[in-house]
Amino acid sequence: MAFTFFFRDQPVLEYAVEQTIRLALGRMRIKVWDAGCALGQEPYTLTILFAERLGSAFNNLYLDASDYDSENNFGDIVKQATYKYEELQRIPADIFKKYFDKQDNALYRVCNKVRSRVFFQYHNLLSLKPIGSDYALVVCKNVLLHFQYSERIEVIKMYHRALSPGGYLALENTQKMPNEIAHLFEQVVPDARLYKKVR
């Protein structure tokens, strides 16, 4: 399981959210796929960032969070959305106060407003079958490094099929777009692995 935490790579995620809103605002649904969501820190971070920017259109957001683990416990943890206080230290204080509710035993739960927009399902990326279509944004971090080079190419092709025209793909900063499929995307900024679907 990849190590992650709330608000990891915050500047990149914020920029991805801003670009996605420009693309999708006004649609009946703003669809996002967080592929490889682990224990939920990243999809809830993304959903909070959308909540801060969308206003009343927030209810149009549908964030599909997916992962695959042999013990099949990710789903329960993501759906429960309860975390120890020490796991939440990196969250800006105003965001923490606004979006987390204190539970018993020093645990905090993501508020219902945010939880209600996140939909978890188990999914094996190497099936090469996307969990949906017409996504304005796909986020895949801390996953592709575990795959062989040829597998990465095929998974990114799958993301391309799942994205709506002009949709965005955010990858781990250490993962370069393979040359074989670079023509399918345009890098949005030089210092982040944020790409726009161009074909």
Contacts in CASP RR format, 6 or more apart in sequence:
PFRMAT RR
TARGET T0000
AUTHOR 0000-0000-0000
METHOD contacts of the structure
MODEL  1
MAFTFFFRDQPVLEYAVEQTIRLALGRMRIKVWDAGCALGQEPYTLTILF
AERLGSAFNNLYLDASDYDSENNFGDIVKQATYKYEELQRIPADIFKKYF
DKQDNALYRVCNKVRSRVFFQYHNLLSLKPIGSDYALVVCKNVLLHFQYS
ERIEVIKMYHRALSPGGYLALENTQKMPNEIAHLFEQVVPDARLYKKVR
1 38 0 8 1.000
1 39 0 8 1.000
1 69 0 8 1.000
2 36 0 8 1.000
2 38 0 8 1.000
2 141 0 8 1.000
2 142 0 8 1.000
2 143 0 8 1.000
2 146 0 8 1.000
3 142 0 8 1.000
4 38 0 8 1.000
4 39 0 8 1.000
4 41 0 8 1.000
4 42 0 8 1.000
4 141 0 8 1.000
4 142 0 8 1.000
5 41 0 8 1.000
5 87 0 8 1.000
5 90 0 8 1.000
6 41 0 8 1.000
6 44 0 8 1.000
6 45 0 8 1.000
6 83 0 8 1.000
6 87 0 8 1.000
6 88 0 8 1.000
6 90 0 8 1.000
6 91 0 8 1.000
7 13 0 8 1.000
7 45 0 8 1.000
7 90 0 8 1.000
7 91 0 8 1.000
7 92 0 8 1.000
7 95 0 8 1.000
8 41 0 8 1.000
8 42 0 8 1.000
8 45 0 8 1.000
8 90 0 8 1.000
8 141 0 8 1.000
9 141 0 8 1.000
9 173 0 8 1.000
10 45 0 8 1.000
11 192 0 8 1.000
12 170 0 8 1.000
12 173 0 8 1.000
12 192 0 8 1.000
12 193 0 8 1.000
12 194 0 8 1.000
13 45 0 8 1.000
13 46 0 8 1.000
13 49 0 8 1.000
13 139 0 8 1.000
13 170 0 8 1.000
14 49 0 8 1.000
15 188 0 8 1.000
15 189 0 8 1.000
15 192 0 8 1.000
15 194 0 8 1.000
16 137 0 8 1.000
16 139 0 8 1.000
16 168 0 8 1.000
16 170 0 8 1.000
16 194 0 8 1.000
17 46 0 8 1.000
17 49 0 8 1.000
17 50 0 8 1.000
17 53 0 8 1.000
17 137 0 8 1.000
18 53 0 8 1.000
19 137 0 8 1.000
19 168 0 8 1.000
19 188 0 8 1.000
19 194 0 8 1.000
19 196 0 8 1.000
20 30 0 8 1.000
20 32 0 8 1.000
20 136 0 8 1.000
20 137 0 8 1.000
20 167 0 8 1.000
20 168 0 8 1.000
21 30 0 8 1.000
21 50 0 8 1.000
21 53 0 8 1.000
21 54 0 8 1.000
23 136 0 8 1.000
23 164 0 8 1.000
23 166 0 8 1.000
23 167 0 8 1.000
23 168 0 8 1.000
24 30 0 8 1.000
24 31 0 8 1.000
24 136 0 8 1.000
24 164 0 8 1.000
25 54 0 8 1.000
25 57 0 8 1.000
26 57 0 8 1.000
26 60 0 8 1.000
27 60 0 8 1.000
27 136 0 8 1.000
28 60 0 8 1.000
29 60 0 8 1.000
29 62 0 8 1.000
29 134 0 8 1.000
30 50 0 8 1.000
30 54 0 8 1.000
30 57 0 8 1.000
30 60 0 8 1.000
30 61 0 8 1.000
30 62 0 8 1.000
30 136 0 8 1.000
31 62 0 8 1.000
31 64 0 8 1.000
31 132 0 8 1.000
31 134 0 8 1.000
31 135 0 8 1.000
31 136 0 8 1.000
31 137 0 8 1.000
31 164 0 8 1.000
32 46 0 8 1.000
32 50 0 8 1.000
32 61 0 8 1.000
32 62 0 8 1.000
32 63 0 8 1.000
32 64 0 8 1.000
32 135 0 8 1.000
32 136 0 8 1.000
32 137 0 8 1.000
32 138 0 8 1.000
32 139 0 8 1.000
33 63 0 8 1.000
33 64 0 8 1.000
33 66 0 8 1.000
33 130 0 8 1.000
33 131 0 8 1.000
33 132 0 8 1.000
33 135 0 8 1.000
33 137 0 8 1.000
33 138 0 8 1.000
33 139 0 8 1.000
33 162 0 8 1.000
34 42 0 8 1.000
34 43 0 8 1.000
34 46 0 8 1.000
34 63 0 8 1.000
34 64 0 8 1.000
34 65 0 8 1.000
34 66 0 8 1.000
34 139 0 8 1.000
34 140 0 8 1.000
35 66 0 8 1.000
35 67 0 8 1.000
35 123 0 8 1.000
35 125 0 8 1.000
35 138 0 8 1.000
35 139 0 8 1.000
35 140 0 8 1.000
35 143 0 8 1.000
35 159 0 8 1.000
36 42 0 8 1.000
36 65 0 8 1.000
36 66 0 8 1.000
36 67 0 8 1.000
36 68 0 8 1.000
36 125 0 8 1.000
36 140 0 8 1.000
36 141 0 8 1.000
36 142 0 8 1.000
36 143 0 8 1.000
37 43 0 8 1.000
37 65 0 8 1.000
37 66 0 8 1.000
37 67 0 8 1.000
37 74 0 8 1.000
37 78 0 8 1.000
37 120 0 8 1.000
38 67 0 8 1.000
38 74 0 8 1.000
38 142 0 8 1.000
39 74 0 8 1.000
39 77 0 8 1.000
39 78 0 8 1.000
40 65 0 8 1.000
40 74 0 8 1.000
40 77 0 8 1.000
40 78 0 8 1.000
40 81 0 8 1.000
40 118 0 8 1.000
41 83 0 8 1.000
41 87 0 8 1.000
42 139 0 8 1.000
42 141 0 8 1.000
43 63 0 8 1.000
43 65 0 8 1.000
43 78 0 8 1.000
43 118 0 8 1.000
44 81 0 8 1.000
44 110 0 8 1.000
44 114 0 8 1.000
44 115 0 8 1.000
44 118 0 8 1.000
46 63 0 8 1.000
46 139 0 8 1.000
47 61 0 8 1.000
47 63 0 8 1.000
47 114 0 8 1.000
47 117 0 8 1.000
47 118 0 8 1.000
48 95 0 8 1.000
48 99 0 8 1.000
48 114 0 8 1.000
50 58 0 8 1.000
50 61 0 8 1.000
50 63 0 8 1.000
50 117 0 8 1.000
51 58 0 8 1.000
51 99 0 8 1.000
51 113 0 8 1.000
51 114 0 8 1.000
51 117 0 8 1.000
52 95 0 8 1.000
54 60 0 8 1.000
54 61 0 8 1.000
58 113 0 8 1.000
58 117 0 8 1.000
59 117 0 8 1.000
61 117 0 8 1.000
62 117 0 8 1.000
62 119 0 8 1.000
63 117 0 8 1.000
63 118 0 8 1.000
63 119 0 8 1.000
64 119 0 8 1.000
64 121 0 8 1.000
64 131 0 8 1.000
64 132 0 8 1.000
64 135 0 8 1.000
65 78 0 8 1.000
65 118 0 8 1.000
65 119 0 8 1.000
65 120 0 8 1.000
65 121 0 8 1.000
66 120 0 8 1.000
66 121 0 8 1.000
66 122 0 8 1.000
66 123 0 8 1.000
66 131 0 8 1.000
67 74 0 8 1.000
67 75 0 8 1.000
67 78 0 8 1.000
67 120 0 8 1.000
67 122 0 8 1.000
67 123 0 8 1.000
68 122 0 8 1.000
68 123 0 8 1.000
68 124 0 8 1.000
68 125 0 8 1.000
72 122 0 8 1.000
74 120 0 8 1.000
74 122 0 8 1.000
75 120 0 8 1.000
75 122 0 8 1.000
78 118 0 8 1.000
78 120 0 8 1.000
79 115 0 8 1.000
79 120 0 8 1.000
80 109 0 8 1.000
81 109 0 8 1.000
81 110 0 8 1.000
81 114 0 8 1.000
81 115 0 8 1.000
81 118 0 8 1.000
82 103 0 8 1.000
82 107 0 8 1.000
82 108 0 8 1.000
82 109 0 8 1.000
82 110 0 8 1.000
83 107 0 8 1.000
83 108 0 8 1.000
83 109 0 8 1.000
83 110 0 8 1.000
84 106 0 8 1.000
84 107 0 8 1.000
84 108 0 8 1.000
85 106 0 8 1.000
85 107 0 8 1.000
85 108 0 8 1.000
88 96 0 8 1.000
88 100 0 8 1.000
88 108 0 8 1.000
91 100 0 8 1.000
98 111 0 8 1.000
99 110 0 8 1.000
99 111 0 8 1.000
99 113 0 8 1.000
99 114 0 8 1.000
100 108 0 8 1.000
100 109 0 8 1.000
100 110 0 8 1.000
100 111 0 8 1.000
101 108 0 8 1.000
101 109 0 8 1.000
101 110 0 8 1.000
101 111 0 8 1.000
102 108 0 8 1.000
103 109 0 8 1.000
109 115 0 8 1.000
121 131 0 8 1.000
123 131 0 8 1.000
125 143 0 8 1.000
125 147 0 8 1.000
125 155 0 8 1.000
125 158 0 8 1.000
126 147 0 8 1.000
126 151 0 8 1.000
126 155 0 8 1.000
128 154 0 8 1.000
128 155 0 8 1.000
128 157 0 8 1.000
128 158 0 8 1.000
129 158 0 8 1.000
130 158 0 8 1.000
130 159 0 8 1.000
130 161 0 8 1.000
130 162 0 8 1.000
131 162 0 8 1.000
132 162 0 8 1.000
133 161 0 8 1.000
133 162 0 8 1.000
133 164 0 8 1.000
134 162 0 8 1.000
134 163 0 8 1.000
134 164 0 8 1.000
135 162 0 8 1.000
135 163 0 8 1.000
135 164 0 8 1.000
135 167 0 8 1.000
136 163 0 8 1.000
136 164 0 8 1.000
136 167 0 8 1.000
136 168 0 8 1.000
137 167 0 8 1.000
137 168 0 8 1.000
137 169 0 8 1.000
137 170 0 8 1.000
138 159 0 8 1.000
138 162 0 8 1.000
138 163 0 8 1.000
138 168 0 8 1.000
138 169 0 8 1.000
138 170 0 8 1.000
139 169 0 8 1.000
139 170 0 8 1.000
140 155 0 8 1.000
140 159 0 8 1.000
140 169 0 8 1.000
140 170 0 8 1.000
140 171 0 8 1.000
140 172 0 8 1.000
141 170 0 8 1.000
141 171 0 8 1.000
141 172 0 8 1.000
142 172 0 8 1.000
143 172 0 8 1.000
144 152 0 8 1.000
144 155 0 8 1.000
144 156 0 8 1.000
144 171 0 8 1.000
144 172 0 8 1.000
144 175 0 8 1.000
145 172 0 8 1.000
145 174 0 8 1.000
145 175 0 8 1.000
147 155 0 8 1.000
149 178 0 8 1.000
152 175 0 8 1.000
152 178 0 8 1.000
153 178 0 8 1.000
153 180 0 8 1.000
153 181 0 8 1.000
156 169 0 8 1.000
156 177 0 8 1.000
156 178 0 8 1.000
156 181 0 8 1.000
156 184 0 8 1.000
157 181 0 8 1.000
157 184 0 8 1.000
159 169 0 8 1.000
160 169 0 8 1.000
160 181 0 8 1.000
160 184 0 8 1.000
160 185 0 8 1.000
160 197 0 8 1.000
160 199 0 8 1.000
163 169 0 8 1.000
163 197 0 8 1.000
164 197 0 8 1.000
165 197 0 8 1.000
166 196 0 8 1.000
166 197 0 8 1.000
166 198 0 8 1.000
167 196 0 8 1.000
167 197 0 8 1.000
168 188 0 8 1.000
168 194 0 8 1.000
168 195 0 8 1.000
168 196 0 8 1.000
168 197 0 8 1.000
169 185 0 8 1.000
169 194 0 8 1.000
169 195 0 8 1.000
169 196 0 8 1.000
169 197 0 8 1.000
170 192 0 8 1.000
170 193 0 8 1.000
170 194 0 8 1.000
170 195 0 8 1.000
171 177 0 8 1.000
171 193 0 8 1.000
171 194 0 8 1.000
171 195 0 8 1.000
172 193 0 8 1.000
173 192 0 8 1.000
173 193 0 8 1.000
175 193 0 8 1.000
176 193 0 8 1.000
177 185 0 8 1.000
177 187 0 8 1.000
177 193 0 8 1.000
177 195 0 8 1.000
183 198 0 8 1.000
183 199 0 8 1.000
184 197 0 8 1.000
184 198 0 8 1.000
184 199 0 8 1.000
185 195 0 8 1.000
185 196 0 8 1.000
185 197 0 8 1.000
185 198 0 8 1.000
186 195 0 8 1.000
186 196 0 8 1.000
186 198 0 8 1.000
187 193 0 8 1.000
187 194 0 8 1.000
187 195 0 8 1.000
187 196 0 8 1.000
188 194 0 8 1.000
188 195 0 8 1.000
188 196 0 8 1.000
END
